[in-house]
Amino acid sequence: MKTTAIVLAGGSGSRMNSKVKKQYLLLGEYPVLWYSLAVLEKSSRIDEIILVCGKGEQQQCKALFVDTYGFQKIACVTEGGKERYHSVYEGLKVAGNCDYVLIHDGARPFLDEAMLTRLADALPVWNACVVGMPVKDTIKIANPDTGCVQATPDRSLLWSIQTPQAFRYSLIRDAYDTLMQDEAAGTLDQKVTDDAMVAEYTGNTVKLIEGSYNNIKITTPEDLVFARAILEQQGEQ
């Protein structure tokens, strides 16, 4: 069974207050994106990688991660779209000859083999799996008009969702095809923020799999400070 990893590396990084996009910022000795690619490169669970970059960045990505760093599993570097889900769709169109697909945000550098193993073990049973962790904080639902608390959901039922998110290819491709058709027809009435939402959109059950509290997404300068602390801690273990 062939598994393809789609790695998203097209974010603008506007909240980093940096001229360099977050996936190219140095974290220790390497760019942020290098770390997840290195885990996927070494993993026996992954057969190939499709790197989805920003507009006009194909040559830059290929030169850095294929030519300079020598990642041999990168089978294709393709351009993404306007929103995250458009970029995923571009990756799915390239990854048409696999059985399973794993979708990961390149701004999450602390992917590890244990996560990949848990996903790989669950996929044949569930066909749609996402990693995440139970929330630590109490969550409030705000009234959009007043800004006051509208409800307090049961914290024990809440998870903070991460990537990778993994699916049987035919399931997620069909779901994305439907979503894109509805968007083109003007009938898509929700904001799509992750791939699980796309699977859910077409009525699929998605299994929650344990990720890691260290599996952070680098979005702001504070996240980069936290990431450096995690990297230092890992180096001491």
N, C-alpha and C positions, 0 to 999 in steps of 0.2 A: 504494500500500500504506500503510495507516494504522498509525501507531505511537503507542501510549499509554504514558506514563510513570506508574507508580504510585510515589509518594514516601511513605515511612513516617515518620510524625512522632508516634508514640504512645508512645515510650519513657518510662519513669519517671525515668530519670537518677539513680537512687538512689546510684550510686557517685561522683557528682559532689559529694556533700556540699553540695548547694545546694537552697534552696527553689524555685528556678526550674528547670524542666525544661531539659535540655541543649540541645534544639533551639531554645529561646527565649533562651538566653544570648547576650549580645553578643560578637561576634568582630569587632573593629574597629568599624565604624559600624553593622553590621547583625546581626540574629540569625543563629545558626549555620545554620538552615534556609534562610535567604534565598539563600545562595551557590549551592547546587545548583539551586534553583528558577530563579535568574537564568540559569544556563547552559542549562537545559532550555527556558526561555522564548525565548531567542535562537536556539536550534538549529533549523535547517531539517529535522533528522532526527526531531523530535518534533512531533506534531500536537496533542496535548492532555495535560494533567496531571490525575491524580486524587490528591488529598492525603488520606492516611489518618491521622487524628489520634486522640488519646486520648479516653476516655469523657468526654462533657460539654464537649468543647473545640471543637466544630464552629463555633460562632459566633465564638469567639476567633480561630481559625485563619482563617476567612473575613474577619473584620474586619481582621486584620493583613496577610494576604498578598494578598487580593483588593482590599479597599477601600483600605487604606493604601499598600501597595507596588504595587498595580496589575498583578499578574500576570494577563494576559488568557487564558493557556492553561489555567488551572485551571478545569476543567469541572465538578468536583464535589469537595466536602469531605465525607468520610464517616468514621464512627467505626470504630476497629479492634476487635480482640478480645483475649482473655486473653494469648495468646502471639503472637510475631512472625508465625508462619505463619497464625494465625487472621486477623491484620490484612491480610496479603497476600490471603487468600481473599476478604475483604470488598472489597478493591480490584478483584480479578479479576471479581467478580460485577457490579460497576458498569461495568467496561471490556469489555463483551461485544460491541462492534461494531468491534473493531480486528483487524488482521492480526498485528501484533507487539506485544508488551508488554515494557517495560523496568521493572525493579523496583530501586528505589534507597533506601538508608537515608539519611534526612534529616540524620543526625548525621555524614555524610561530606561536608564542605563543598567539597572540592577536586576534584570532578568537573570534567572539561574536555571541550571539543569533540573533541579528538583521540581520547579514549576512545569517545565516541559514534560517531565515524566508523569506528573499528575494529570496533565491535560491529555497526554497520549493514552493513558490507561482508561480515562473516562470517555474519550471520543467515540469509540466503537459502540458504546452503550447508549450515549445520550445524543450524539450527532451535533450538539451545540453546547459549548462550554465557555465560561469566562472566569478569569481569576479575579479575586477581590478579597477583602478582609472585613470582618465585622467592624462597625464604627465604634470609636471610643467615646465620642462626645454625645451629649443629648442633642437631638435635632429638633428644630422648630419649623413649622410651616407658617410662612408669613401671609397675612392678608395683603394682596397686591395693591389694594386701594388705600389702606390705612397704615401699612407697615407694622401692624400689631400682630401678636401671635394668634394664629387661627387654630392651630392644633399641634399636639406633641405626639408623634408616632412612637410606638413601642420600639425602643432602641435595640432590643434583642432580635428584631426582624430586619434590621437595616444593615446593608453592606456597602462599603465604598468600592466601586468597581474599577479595575485596572485593565491593563493588557499584559500578556497576550489574550486574545479571544480566538477560539478555535472551532472549526465547523467542518462537517462533511461538505465538500466543495459544491455538490449539486444543490444542497439545501440553501447555502448562503448566496450562491449565484442566482438561483430562482427568486430568492427574497429580494435581492438587490435589483434584479430585472423588473420585478413588480413595483418596487419603490420608485425607480427611475421612470417607469411608464406613468405612474401616478403623478410624479413631479411634472413631467412633460404635459400632462393633461390638466395640471393646475388643481389636482384634488389632494395633494399631500398637505396635511394640515397640522403637522407637528415638526418640531426641531429635532433633527437626528444628531445625537452626540456620541453614539457608539454603535458597534456592529450588532451587539445583542438586541438593541432596539429594532434593527432591521429584521432580524430573525423573528422577534416578537410581533412585529408589524404584520407578518404573514401567518401568525398563529402557531409558531413553533415554541416548544418548551426549551428553556435555557438552563443548564446546570451550573450552579455556583461551585467553584473550585478554589481552594485556599491558595492565595498568592503570598504576599509578604508585606509587612509594614515598611520595609526598606524599599519596596518597589515603587518609588516615588516618580512623579512626572515633573521634569524641570520646566517650569513656566516663568518664575520670577527670580530675581537675584538671590532672594532668601533660599530658594530651593537649591541653588548652586552651592551655597554655603553648607547646607544640610548634606548634599551629595558628597562634598569633599570630606565631611566628617565620616560618612558611611564608608567611603573608599579607604580612608585612613584606618578605620576600625577593621575592615576586611583584610587589609595588609598586615595587621598585627595578629590575625588569627592563624 
